[in-house]
Amino acid sequence: MKKKRKTSRSRKITYLLLAAAVVLLLGSAVGSTRAALTYYSENYTAQIHVGQIGVSLLENGDIVTRRDYDGDKWVETKGALLEKMLKKDKGEKLVLNKNYAEELTVKNSGEIDEYVRVRIYKYWTKGEGDNKKKVTSLSPDLIKLNLINKEQWVNPDDKLDESAKKDKECTELYYKGILPKGEMAAFADTISIDKQIAEDVTITTKDNIITTTYKYDGVEFHLDVEVDAVQTHNAQDAIMSAWGVDAAALGIL
């Protein structure tokens, strides 16, 4: 019986801030988690004091990444998600179907109230360096980030039928109403990899040699989180310009 074993590490930049982590799964590489923060539509910069806005992403109570304007400069903190998911010093291995603590929270770390959107991307890639490519034939549904506090967030996917939701790479969450300065809103609490990943195999026999090939062997999973904040002044138009949605119809305002 043969099974390919391959590990790799990747680090990808998205917008402003980066967080990356790699763990092992079935001899495959599972990796690159990132977080990005953006703030307001360029069309409305004249209507807001830049020095007052800011937003942070917290993981399990700790700030992973933030960007706030303090005085006359941007203050940034860049970190890595999932760094403490496994006890690497004890050689802990990833267990399929196990829920690992991954409480993700948005904090209004600025000096003004704001509206908040979260974008969550789940997908798989294969290859290394410049040869890394997204594998669209593999299901992002097997990367399970458990969403919580659903009464606080508007998820447009809730209006879709199950077939439209299946294998959807991006999930958007809009916080209902204004997130006041200093306040926080959690949107996820655990992450796991579905055990089905180990069940999707192809078995071939040639010259009395049985070869088992795992469909997900040699791939990486990606969990990308983007957080956007929009000022409350002229919110309907600002949100339409920044996010392309009707805030009133969506139930944000």
ZIPEVEN-V373816 format. One line per field, one symbol per residue. ss: DSSP state (h for helix, s for strand, l for the rest). phi: phi as a letter, one per 30 degrees, with the letter a starting at -180 (. if undefined). burial: 1 if it has 9 or more other C-alpha atoms within 8 Angstrom, else 0. A space follows every 10 residues. Layout:
ss: ???
phi: ???
burial: ???
This chain:
ss: llllllllll llllllllll lssssllsss slssssssll lhhhhhhllh hhlssssssl lsssssssss llssssslll lllllllhhh llllllllls ssssssslll lllsssssss ssssssllhh hlsslllllh hhssssslll llsslhhhhl lhhhhlllls ssssslllsl lllsssssss ssslhhhhll ssssssllss ssssllllss ssssssssss slllhhhhhh hhhlllhhhh lll
phi: .bbdbababb bbcbhcbbbb abbcbhiccb ahcbbbbbba dddbddcbde dccaabccbh icdcaaabcb icbdccbcbb didcdcdddc idcdcdiddc eadcbcbdcc cbdacbbbcc cbabbbjbhd cdbdcddcdd ddcccddbhd dcbcceddcd ddddddhddc ccbcddiccd eidbbdbabb bacddeedcd bbcbbbhicc cccdecdicb cbbcbcbcbb dddhdedddd ddcibddddd jdd
burial: 0000111011 0001001111 1111101111 1111111111 1001100000 1111111110 0011111111 0000100101 1100010000 0000000000 1111111111 1111111111 1111111100 0100100011 1111100000 0011110000 0000100100 1111110111 1111011111 1111001101 1000000001 1111011111 1111111111 1100110111 1100011001 010
